[in-house]
Amino acid sequence: MEFKDFITEANLTDIDFSGARFTWCNNRQGRARIWKRLDRVLLNEGCLDLGLDLAISHLARESSDHAPLLMSVSTRLDNKPRPFKFLNFWTGREDFLPMVQDSWGQPCPGSPLHVLCCKLKRLRSAIQAWNREAFGDIFQTVRQQEEEVRLAELRVESDESVDARVNLHLAQGRLRAALRVEEMFWEQKARVRWLQEGDRLGMVEGWAESEEEIGAEAVRYFEDLFTAQHVASSSTLLNHIPKILTVEENDLLEQVPSEEEIRSTVFAMDGDSTPGPDGYTGKFFTAAWSVIGEDVVRAVGSFFCGAELPRAITATSIVLIPKIAHPQDFSHFRPISLCNFVNKLISRILADRLAQVLPKIIFPQQSGFVRERIISDNFLLAQELLSSMGRTSRNADVALKLDMSKAYDRVSWVFLTMVLRRFGFGEQWIDRVWRLVSNIWFSVLVNGASVGFFKSTRGIRQGDPLSPGLFIIGAEVMSRSLNKLLENREFKCFLVPKGCPKITHLSYTDDVLVFSGACSSSLRCVIQTIGGYEAISGQKINVQKCGFLTHDKLPSYCMARVRRATGFGHKSFPVRYSGCPLFTGLRKSVYFMEMHLVPQEKSLPWLNGPWPIFFGRSRKGDSGITGSNGKFVCRLGSGGDRQSPSSFMFSRVWHSLIPIKVSFFMVRLLRDRLPLASALGRLHVYGPSKCFCCSAPQSESLDHIFGERDVAQFLWTFFGNGAGVTYRGSGARSRLAGWWCQPKCSSRLASLHVLVPSIIYWHIWLARNLAIFEGKCLRREAMCERILADIVGLFCEKYAGEAVGHGSWMAFYSNICRWRPRYCHSLVQWVLPTQGTFKLNTDGCSLGNPGVSGGGGVLRDSSGVVVFGFSTPLGELTCIQAEIRSLLVGVQQCLLRGFLRIQGEVDSLVLVNILLKKSRCPWIILPEVAALETTQGVEWSVGHCYREANRVADALAKVGARSEDFVLYSSQKDLPRLARGALGLDRSQTPAIRVRVAHV
């Protein structure tokens, strides 16, 4: 009654709902089961006055005792058609690649670029049809599974049989699988931020309120922004640009990219980045590379040979990111270009090549997007210069902070080509840049839908990998022109300490600080230079946002002179430059408040959530986890206190089938860190030592709770006898060893043997807590049912769509025992190296990972004849350490013997990806990777082969693990017997049979 009175007094409304009648259940059995409607949505008058169409649904309970509530709000955007977007989780199905291959294999006439566009367009329809069959409507699937769970719950309410409870857990397992697919969908969609700023975007006259008006105004604004205006065809400022690039550098820039360069660029790009108008993400190109790679290589090569890019590739969507909290017109949005992946691929190849020459042609004053330049350097230098403004001198100093209006969007293409030509870029390179930037067709995304389709005549795209490099090349005209002012007698430079170089400006892309004397002649020279740059480049200085900085003691007449000469307003300190505050005088914490708030905002969810739970204060003044002596305990903080956990044990505790909370519990159990009476006593925390689960007085200890008491013994016997497991002792580790060391006939049975003991331990612990805190003791039969239901549910979630069996424990276990994996067979063989090169095959062997390790390798010529081989002991290492050290030894041996052109080959794909920069390098092998990268005098590459094609090196690595010294084999007859046999098979090109388990 009190809650009803509260609703009435607060003038709230409990709106109607659909779905199950109750939202909470205590999950007890029989008459102890309780159902309640504890969760509801209450609305106040303000919400009701909005006139929204609200609907509340009680969803099915999945694993919690509370049912989730879904509040749906119908809007005008719900029924709008959406463009095609490739969903990355599609690549996880086995039938994805065959479907792509079937569509891609159909012939398509035309040029390589046209063929690629045609096949991508055709594949789009094939993917959509396949998605309807393979996944269907994922949201409808979730609703169907929720309905099945709801019906199963209703059956359990009226029927307490084992079959009813098992069916409920099976339905919950299928629901978890469907929710996982939906979660991956929203995870990818969350990266896309569409314009959702409603109906208040500025127009020339009044406000745009309808979607059609908003779309029309967006197209008008950006079409005008990207339309070129008249710029000067020549300028004396261009005379300051020297010819720098050499013929050799141009040859490297202009060469047609190889297949390997294109492939490595594709795999280095972000596979999860937001797609362009064609809807394809980078994940699609990497997942389907074996099918589509040849056509992609041809299309890219075609562009580098002079072909024009079709509209299907250059089409670009503009997504609008608000720059302020409440934007009033389109100038308050930052337009980010969403380019198609093929377009970004070509730009990335050009950008990677351009990055190699930028440090040579860009002056040090520019710190943005140039390799080996640090952004903070310019900020620190600017702070030093501004701090010296208060010193007395004949001429006061001033700093001008420039603001470029839509800097990227106003770049003149003609100006850009003139600057490139002045720097000495080749005509072929300039032509490629021109074809890439001058053939762009834009559409604007408004509320998730594309509007307009217009061609730009100026500007470079924000979001294109090549754009930053091109922009700073164009901005170098102003940079070099400002530096030339030091040779002008009328210009008085900014005062710097004696012996220091004179500085006229500092830049980070379009964020520019100009330093000058405050006299009229100096300011006139600066403004003329900036105006000349505006006239030829198409850039425009936003005078309202620009400003000048002076010392606070500067006379007012000097400030008035600066204001008249520049037209800028005076800015007071602190001001932000490159995201950091510039100031004069003493540091004040308020200057850095914005920087302080950024990490604070990111850490608030953690500080308000898990942190106080794990590291909360036990008493006033205490923080952290305390030990028996009352001091802070951090066992990993001291290297001498670390212990290497057993990989055998912890790989099973952290198995993918076991829920995370159970894995954490098992770690605490195995390390005797559970809050039992015996463990608390060691920390001098004393309380009742009686076991509340037993009727007879017993002391509560780890062995007693989990092994010695009657219920625990019954559970271990019940499940162990059904699986043929015997125990040698009553300790926790003995029980685990009985399950984990039992011989298994399949990987699925092995997973079951890993899962069962952890789930038994977990339910024994839950029953113990129930007895202590609620005074209720579970029957052992009920515990068996709960354990079996959890095991079946976890298997259903892992192997969704398969019949894993249910009912009794014996029936379930028998079904798992009968399962056999399906095997795939393929032929693989060692491939001869190309003429004139040598192939080095190496392998590492680690007996234990980490354990005693060895390495081996063999160098062969283009006819398969052995040049030399080796085997070496490597000490106690992990597998990846043994692999890379073996490769390093092989490369060093080749260098010592004068073999300078080597094709390296290893059977570790992880190592290959690390060396090709496709994966992050673990710190433990950083020295070896650095040694390989800095090897001088040898031209070598590395590739991957299957283990069956690396038989000779594998045999030598095993010999190395068993030997004590480095052994060099100078001919085939010196090799060990197994290596000789494998060598003969490789030389005769006899294939080996590779067997692998087909993934379900």
Secondary structure, DSSP 8 states (H G I E B T S, - for coil): -HHHHHHHHTT-EE--EEE-S-SEE----GGG--EE-----EE-HHHHHTT-EEEEEE---SSSSB--EEEEEE-TTTTS-------GGGGGSTTHHHHHHHHHTS---S-HHHHHHHHHHHHHHHHHHHHHHHT--HHHHHHHHHHHHHHHHHHHHH---HHHHHHHHHHHHHHHHHHHHHHHHHHHHTT------TT-EE-SSSEE-SHHHHHHHHHHHHHHHTS-----S--GGGGG------HHHHHHHHS---HHHHHHHHHHS-TTS---TT---HHHHHHTHHHHHHHHHHHHHHHHTT----HHHHEEEEEEEESSSS--SGGGEEEEEEE-HHHHHHHHHHHHHHHHHHHHHS-TTB-SS-TT--HHHHHHHHHHHHHTTTS--SS-EEEEEEEBTTTGGG--HHHHHHHHHHHT--HHHHHHHHHHHSS-EEEEEETTEEEEEEE-SS---TT-TTHHHHHHHHHHHHHHHHHHGGG-TT-------TTS----EEEETTEEEEEEESSHHHHHHHHHHHHHHHHHH---B-TTT-EEE--TTS-HHHHHHHHHHH--EE--S-EEETTEEE-SSS--GGGGHHHHHHHHHHHHHHHTTHHHHHH--SSTT--S-B-TTSSB--GGGSGGG-----HHHHHHHT-TTS-HHHHHHHHHHHTT-S--HHHHHHTT-----B-TT-SS--B--HHIIIIISHHHHHHHHHHHHHHT---SSSSHHHHHHHHHTS--SSHHHHHHHHHHHHHHHHHHHHHHHHHHHS-----HHHHHHHHHHHHHHHHHHHTTTS----SSHHHHHHHHHH----EEEEEE------TT-EEEEEEEEEETTTEEEEEEEEEE-TT--EEEEEEEEEEEE-HHHHHHHHHHHHHHHHHHTT--EEEEEES-HHHHHHHTTSS---GGGHHHHHHHHT--S-EEEEEE--GGG-HHHHHHHHHHHH-SS-EEE-SGGGS-HHHHHHHHHHHTT--EEEEEE---
